[in-house]
Amino acid sequence: MIERLKKLTLTFLLYFFFLGVFGLWTWIKYTRDVSQNGGGEMADTIFLLGLIVATVYYGLITIWTFRLYRQRKSNKSGTTIQLTAIFFLGICSSLYGLYKIYN
């Protein structure tokens, strides 16, 4: 059972890794667009604030997931509850946010 939880946690880590790559790409694109177009508009500031908040939020969830993955001994029920919280707070919220942005 522990092996299944490790695989699930590793899958979550891979998802957050790719989300981080997407976030890094967004940071680079934002910086390039602001330097080319001047920036300074209110929409740029609001987008930057949202990007900072998202980076910190998902960074903390990624660290939480990594610590859970590196645990040698794990309480099965405690780990399951934490993985459920990570799924809802991390994966579902990011998918919802990406859906709202691109739809």
Secondary structure, 3 states (H helix, E strand, C coil): CHHHHHHHHHHHHHHHHHHHHHHHHHHHHHHHHHHHHCCCCHHHHHHHHHHHHHHHHHHHHHHHHHHHHHCCCCCHHHHHHHHHHHHHHHHHHHHHHHHHHHC
